[in-house]
Amino acid sequence: MRSRYSAFVVGDADYLLRTWHPSTRPASLELDPAVRWFRLDVLDRRGGGLLDDEGEVEFAAHYRMPPPTAGAKATASHQHERSRFARADGRWRYVDAV
């Protein structure tokens, strides 16, 4: 979860695709370079332990968008999601949001 958030922060779409579960992975991914991610709050976790094959993470990822016009303020918002993860090839992969 945290490594995928970090990939959003640095704009690493290739890493995001590599860590996506094969059953739900899109063919491509385009990130908005104007979005500035600045904080991740992990709110809850279910499963995902050492012996588990599935897990869920609820989080809020905070970001800023640039101002729409000169002199305006940047817009801050967040994405609140519960994500499902599953092991594939011995590694955790993002499946989808529930």
Residue, then its C-alpha position, 0 to 999 in steps of 0.5 A: m500500500r505505502s509503496r503504491y502511494s509513493a509511486f503516485v507521489v513520484g509519478d511511477a506508472d510502471y511500478l503501479l502497473r507491476t503491482w496491480h493484480p493480473s486479473t484487474r490490471p489495465a493495459s496502461l495508466e496515465l497519471d496527472p503530473a499536476v497532482r501533488w500527493f502530500r500525505l497518506d493516512v492508513l485508517d484501517r486494515r483487514g487481513g493482509g498478514l504474513l499467512d494471509d492471501e488477501g487483505e484490505v486497506e482503508f486509507a485517505a490520500h491527500y493531494r493538491m491541484p494547481p490553481p486554475t488561474a494565476g493568483a488563485k489558490a491551489t485546491a486541496s482534496h483527498q481520495h478515501e478508499r478501501s483497497r483490496f489486495a491479493r497475493a500473486d506470484g508470492r507478492w501483494r498486488y492491488v486488486d480493486a477498490v470496494 
